[in-house]
Amino acid sequence: MEYRRLGVSGFRVPALSLGTGTFGGVGRLAPWGSTQAEEARRMIDICLDAGLNMFDSADIYSGGAAESVLGEAIKGRRDEVLISTKATFRSGEGPNDVGSSRFALVRGVEAALKRLGTEHIDLFQLHGYDALTPPEEVLATLDQLVRAGKVRYVGVSNYSGWHLMKALGVADRHGYPRYVAHQAYYSLVGRDFEWELMPLGLDQGVGTVVWSPLGWGRLTGRLRRGQPMPEQSRLHATAEFGPPVPEDYLYEVVDALDEVAAETGRSIPQIALNWLLQRPTVATVVVGARNEEQLRQNLGAVGWKLTPEQMARLDAASARPRAYPYWHQAFFGERNPPPV
């Protein structure tokens, strides 16, 4: 397993992390999986044997059950693992059970620590942007949590460029901890991240933690042109919650993946993950698995590299027209070079 710096911090993370959205199996995330502690413990064994030691969760995954299952699965080996978790989305019915206020964040971190059975969180991320709480309050609270030893590093998720840049400016002005990670959606069928957030990450030293690297389950190799969606696909229950992907575009990308798969002897998911691992700013790619077979397949994405020609072919197949002003900026490549 390759280990990479997370942004400009001194913190090193594995190129692949395991997401725990499949842990717990309660509520809206039930179609993802329902892994309980015993199976989770076995999956973590497999991960640690492969050098994958970072596990990503969130308070809203199965209503906190994912964090609880993860906590049970790492008992007795907390020093061997890195824990990443998130908060900000609504976690209860009360008026303050949502957002990034001081009240919500302090309570959210305390609750996560209890569910995880640990004294600290290695990477704590804001799951979404809270426009109603001043960034000064957010960052002052995170500073308090870092100083108390309850959080080691801080990051965000699903921010726009100006959200993130404004927060970094506030952090620099007041001496608060800087966000070193941005957990963002990025895949071969979702490359909007490259327009603004990737250049920002390069400029400001923010590492990318990629979520849904297989395009919300569309790049598993099971979706084929002219064929019905497989009955066992979780897309039946979750497609409305994920990023939209036009069918024609999806199949163009899958066709290119098929060609590369034939050349490399690798699976379509492994190729899609390997492509991401060669993109700028990417520190770790969060993979999910409902069972050991899927986990071992995903672990096969590391230890080798696509060739430059194969990367270029996949780039061309997945390229999409850019929104304004990014298409206009492309004309000024002499002084405004693209990140890739």
C-alpha positions as CSV (number, residue, x, y, z in Angstrom):
1,M,0.0,0.0,0.0
2,E,1.2,3.5,-0.9
3,Y,1.0,6.2,1.7
4,R,0.5,9.8,0.8
5,R,0.6,13.2,2.5
6,L,-2.8,14.6,3.3
7,G,-2.6,18.1,1.7
8,V,0.3,20.1,3.1
9,S,0.1,18.4,6.5
10,G,2.6,15.9,7.9
11,F,-0.2,13.3,8.1
12,R,0.2,10.3,5.9
13,V,-2.8,8.3,4.7
14,P,-3.1,5.1,2.6
15,A,-4.0,5.5,-1.1
16,L,-7.2,3.5,-0.4
17,S,-9.5,3.9,2.6
18,L,-12.5,1.8,3.5
19,G,-15.8,3.6,3.8
20,T,-18.3,2.3,6.4
21,G,-21.5,3.3,4.7
22,T,-22.2,-0.4,4.4
23,F,-21.9,-0.9,8.2
24,G,-25.1,-1.0,10.3
25,G,-27.6,-1.3,7.5
26,V,-30.3,1.0,9.0
27,G,-32.6,3.4,7.2
28,R,-31.9,5.0,3.8
29,L,-28.4,3.3,3.6
30,A,-29.7,-0.2,4.1
31,P,-29.4,-1.0,0.4
32,W,-25.7,-0.3,0.6
33,G,-25.1,-3.2,3.0
34,S,-25.8,-4.3,6.6
35,T,-22.3,-5.3,7.8
36,Q,-22.3,-6.0,11.6
37,A,-19.4,-6.1,14.0
38,E,-18.1,-9.6,13.4
39,E,-18.0,-9.3,9.6
40,A,-16.6,-5.7,10.0
41,R,-13.8,-7.1,12.2
42,R,-12.9,-9.6,9.5
43,M,-13.0,-6.9,6.8
44,I,-10.7,-4.7,8.8
45,D,-8.3,-7.7,9.3
46,I,-8.1,-8.0,5.5
47,C,-7.6,-4.2,5.1
48,L,-4.8,-4.2,7.7
49,D,-3.1,-7.1,6.1
50,A,-3.0,-5.1,2.8
51,G,-1.8,-2.0,4.5
52,L,-5.1,-0.1,4.4
53,N,-5.4,1.4,7.8
54,M,-7.9,4.3,7.4
55,F,-11.6,3.9,7.9
56,D,-14.1,6.6,7.0
57,S,-17.5,7.0,8.6
58,A,-20.2,9.7,9.4
59,D,-22.8,10.4,12.1
60,I,-25.6,10.0,9.6
61,Y,-24.5,6.6,8.3
62,S,-27.3,4.3,9.6
63,G,-28.1,6.9,12.2
64,G,-24.8,6.5,13.9
65,A,-24.8,2.7,13.8
66,A,-21.9,2.7,11.3
67,E,-19.7,4.4,13.8
68,S,-20.8,2.0,16.5
69,V,-20.0,-1.1,14.4
70,L,-16.6,0.4,13.4
71,G,-15.9,1.1,17.1
72,E,-16.7,-2.6,18.0
73,A,-14.6,-3.8,15.1
74,I,-11.5,-1.9,16.1
75,K,-11.6,-2.7,19.8
76,G,-8.1,-3.7,21.1
77,R,-6.3,-2.2,18.1
78,R,-7.1,1.4,18.0
79,D,-3.4,2.3,17.7
80,E,-3.3,0.3,14.4
81,V,-6.0,2.3,12.6
82,L,-6.9,5.8,11.5
83,I,-10.4,7.0,11.9
84,S,-12.1,9.6,9.7
85,T,-15.6,10.7,10.3
86,K,-18.0,13.5,9.5
87,A,-20.9,15.6,10.9
88,T,-23.1,18.6,9.9
89,F,-26.2,17.0,8.4
90,R,-29.3,16.7,10.4
91,S,-28.9,14.0,13.1
92,G,-32.1,14.6,15.2
93,E,-35.4,16.4,15.4
94,G,-34.2,19.3,17.5
95,P,-33.5,22.8,16.2
96,N,-29.7,22.5,16.9
97,D,-29.4,18.9,15.7
98,V,-28.0,20.1,12.4
99,G,-25.2,22.3,11.0
100,S,-21.8,23.4,12.1
101,S,-22.6,25.7,15.1
102,R,-20.4,25.4,18.2
103,F,-23.3,23.6,19.9
104,A,-23.7,21.1,17.1
105,L,-20.0,20.4,16.5
106,V,-19.0,19.9,20.1
107,R,-22.0,17.7,20.8
108,G,-21.5,15.8,17.5
109,V,-17.8,15.1,18.2
110,E,-18.5,13.9,21.7
111,A,-21.2,11.6,20.5
112,A,-19.0,10.2,17.7
113,L,-16.2,9.5,20.2
114,K,-18.6,7.6,22.4
115,R,-19.9,5.5,19.5
116,L,-16.4,4.8,18.1
117,G,-15.1,4.0,21.6
118,T,-12.0,6.2,21.2
119,E,-10.6,9.4,22.7
120,H,-9.7,11.1,19.4
121,I,-10.7,11.3,15.8
122,D,-7.8,11.4,13.3
123,L,-9.6,13.3,10.6
124,F,-12.8,15.2,11.3
125,Q,-14.7,16.6,8.3
126,L,-17.7,18.9,7.9
127,H,-20.1,16.8,5.8
128,G,-21.6,19.8,4.1
129,Y,-21.5,23.7,4.0
130,D,-23.5,25.5,6.7
131,A,-24.3,29.0,5.3
132,L,-26.0,30.0,8.5
133,T,-23.0,29.6,10.8
134,P,-20.2,32.2,10.5
135,P,-16.9,30.5,9.5
136,E,-15.2,32.2,12.4
137,E,-17.5,30.2,14.8
138,V,-16.9,27.0,12.9
139,L,-13.2,27.3,12.9
140,A,-12.9,28.6,16.4
141,T,-14.8,25.5,17.5
142,L,-12.6,23.1,15.5
143,D,-9.6,24.9,17.0
144,Q,-11.0,24.2,20.5
145,L,-11.5,20.5,19.6
146,V,-8.0,20.2,18.2
147,R,-6.4,21.8,21.3
148,A,-8.4,19.5,23.5
149,G,-6.9,16.5,21.7
150,K,-10.3,15.2,20.5
151,V,-9.5,15.9,16.8
152,R,-6.2,15.6,15.1
153,Y,-6.8,17.1,11.6
154,V,-9.8,18.9,10.1
155,G,-11.3,18.9,6.6
156,V,-14.5,19.5,4.7
157,S,-16.8,17.7,2.3
158,N,-18.9,18.8,-0.6
159,Y,-17.8,22.4,-0.5
160,S,-17.8,24.8,-3.5
161,G,-14.5,26.6,-4.3
162,W,-15.6,29.8,-2.7
163,H,-16.8,28.1,0.4
164,L,-13.4,26.4,0.9
165,M,-11.3,29.5,0.0
166,K,-13.3,31.7,2.4
167,A,-12.8,29.3,5.2
168,L,-9.0,29.0,4.5
169,G,-8.8,32.8,4.6
170,V,-10.5,32.9,8.0
171,A,-8.2,30.2,9.3
172,D,-5.1,32.1,8.1
173,R,-6.3,35.4,9.5
174,H,-7.0,34.0,13.0
175,G,-4.4,31.2,13.2
176,Y,-7.1,28.5,13.3
177,P,-6.3,25.0,11.9
178,R,-6.5,24.9,8.1
179,Y,-8.6,22.3,6.3
180,V,-6.1,19.8,4.9
181,A,-8.7,17.6,3.2
182,H,-11.7,17.9,1.0
183,Q,-13.8,14.8,0.7
184,A,-15.4,15.2,-2.7
185,Y,-17.2,13.3,-5.4
186,Y,-14.9,12.5,-8.2
187,S,-15.0,9.6,-10.8
188,L,-14.6,8.8,-14.4
189,V,-18.3,9.7,-14.9
190,G,-18.1,12.8,-12.6
191,R,-15.2,15.1,-13.4
192,D,-16.6,18.5,-12.4
193,F,-14.2,18.4,-9.5
194,E,-11.4,19.2,-11.9
195,W,-12.8,22.6,-13.0
196,E,-12.3,24.6,-9.8
197,L,-11.7,22.4,-6.7
198,M,-8.7,20.6,-8.0
199,P,-6.8,23.8,-8.9
200,L,-7.8,25.2,-5.5
201,G,-6.4,22.0,-3.8
202,L,-3.2,22.3,-5.7
203,D,-2.8,26.0,-4.9
204,Q,-3.8,25.8,-1.2
205,G,-2.4,22.4,-0.3
206,V,-5.7,20.7,0.3
207,G,-5.7,16.9,-0.3
208,T,-8.6,15.2,-1.9
209,V,-10.4,12.3,-0.2
210,V,-12.5,10.8,-3.0
211,W,-16.0,9.5,-2.3
212,S,-18.1,7.4,-4.6
213,P,-15.1,6.7,-6.9
214,L,-17.2,4.2,-9.0
215,G,-19.8,6.9,-9.9
216,W,-22.4,5.8,-7.4
217,G,-22.0,2.1,-8.3
218,R,-22.2,2.7,-12.1
219,L,-18.6,1.6,-12.8
220,T,-18.8,-1.9,-11.4
221,G,-18.9,-3.5,-14.9
222,R,-22.4,-4.7,-14.5
223,L,-24.2,-1.9,-16.3
224,R,-24.1,-2.6,-20.0
225,R,-25.5,-0.9,-23.1
226,G,-28.8,-2.3,-24.1
227,Q,-29.2,-4.4,-21.0
228,P,-31.5,-3.9,-18.0
229,M,-30.1,-2.9,-14.7
230,P,-29.1,-6.0,-12.7
231,E,-31.7,-7.0,-10.1
232,Q,-29.2,-6.9,-7.3
233,S,-27.9,-3.4,-8.1
234,R,-28.3,-0.9,-5.2
235,L,-29.1,1.7,-7.9
236,H,-32.7,0.6,-7.8
237,A,-33.0,2.0,-4.3
238,T,-30.3,4.7,-4.2
239,A,-30.0,6.3,-7.7
240,E,-32.2,9.3,-6.8
241,F,-29.8,10.3,-4.0
242,G,-26.6,10.1,-6.2
243,P,-25.1,12.2,-8.9
244,P,-27.0,11.9,-12.3
245,V,-25.1,10.4,-15.2
246,P,-26.6,10.4,-18.8
247,E,-26.8,6.8,-20.1
248,D,-25.0,7.5,-23.4
249,Y,-22.1,9.1,-21.6
250,L,-21.9,6.3,-19.1
251,Y,-21.7,3.7,-21.9
252,E,-19.0,5.6,-23.7
253,V,-16.9,5.5,-20.6
254,V,-17.7,1.8,-20.0
255,D,-16.7,1.0,-23.6
256,A,-13.3,2.6,-23.0
257,L,-12.9,0.8,-19.7
258,D,-13.6,-2.5,-21.4
259,E,-10.8,-1.9,-23.9
260,V,-8.3,-1.1,-21.1
261,A,-9.6,-4.1,-19.1
262,A,-8.8,-6.4,-22.0
263,E,-5.3,-5.0,-22.3
264,T,-4.4,-5.1,-18.6
265,G,-6.3,-8.1,-17.4
266,R,-7.8,-6.0,-14.6
267,S,-11.4,-5.5,-13.7
268,I,-13.4,-2.3,-14.6
269,P,-13.6,-1.1,-10.9
270,Q,-9.8,-1.6,-10.5
271,I,-9.1,0.5,-13.6
272,A,-11.5,3.2,-12.6
273,L,-9.9,3.4,-9.1
274,N,-6.3,3.3,-10.6
275,W,-7.2,6.2,-12.9
276,L,-8.2,8.3,-9.8
277,L,-5.0,7.4,-8.0
278,Q,-3.0,9.0,-10.7
279,R,-4.9,12.4,-10.6
280,P,-3.5,15.5,-8.9
281,T,-4.4,16.3,-5.3
282,V,-5.8,12.8,-4.7
283,A,-4.6,11.6,-1.3
284,T,-6.9,8.7,-0.7
285,V,-9.8,7.0,-2.5
286,V,-12.6,5.8,-0.2
287,V,-13.8,2.4,-1.4
288,G,-16.8,0.5,-0.1
289,A,-17.5,-3.2,0.1
290,R,-20.6,-5.2,1.0
291,N,-18.5,-8.4,1.4
292,E,-15.0,-9.8,1.4
293,E,-15.0,-10.5,-2.3
294,Q,-15.8,-6.9,-3.2
295,L,-13.2,-5.7,-0.7
296,R,-10.4,-7.9,-2.2
297,Q,-11.4,-6.7,-5.7
298,N,-11.0,-3.1,-4.7
299,L,-7.7,-3.7,-3.0
300,G,-6.4,-4.9,-6.3
301,A,-6.5,-1.3,-7.6
302,V,-3.1,-0.6,-6.1
303,G,0.4,-1.8,-6.8
304,W,0.3,-1.1,-10.5
305,K,-0.3,1.8,-12.9
306,L,-2.2,2.5,-16.1
307,T,0.1,3.6,-18.9
308,P,0.0,7.3,-20.0
309,E,-1.7,6.2,-23.2
310,Q,-4.4,4.3,-21.3
311,M,-4.9,7.3,-19.0
312,A,-5.3,9.6,-22.1
313,R,-7.8,7.2,-23.7
314,L,-9.9,7.2,-20.5
315,D,-9.6,11.0,-20.2
316,A,-10.9,11.4,-23.7
317,A,-13.8,9.1,-23.3
318,S,-14.9,10.8,-20.0
319,A,-14.4,14.4,-21.0
320,R,-17.5,16.6,-20.9
321,P,-18.2,20.2,-21.9
322,R,-17.3,22.6,-19.1
323,A,-19.6,25.2,-17.5
324,Y,-18.9,28.9,-17.7
325,P,-16.3,30.4,-16.9
326,Y,-14.2,27.3,-17.1
327,W,-14.7,26.7,-20.9
328,H,-13.7,30.4,-21.4
329,Q,-10.6,30.0,-19.2
330,A,-9.5,27.1,-21.4
331,F,-8.8,29.5,-24.2
332,F,-6.1,31.2,-22.0
333,G,-4.1,28.1,-21.3
334,E,-0.8,30.1,-21.9
335,R,-1.3,31.8,-18.5
336,N,-4.1,29.7,-17.0
337,P,-2.9,26.1,-17.4
338,P,-5.3,23.3,-16.4
339,P,-4.5,21.1,-13.4
340,V,-4.3,18.0,-15.6
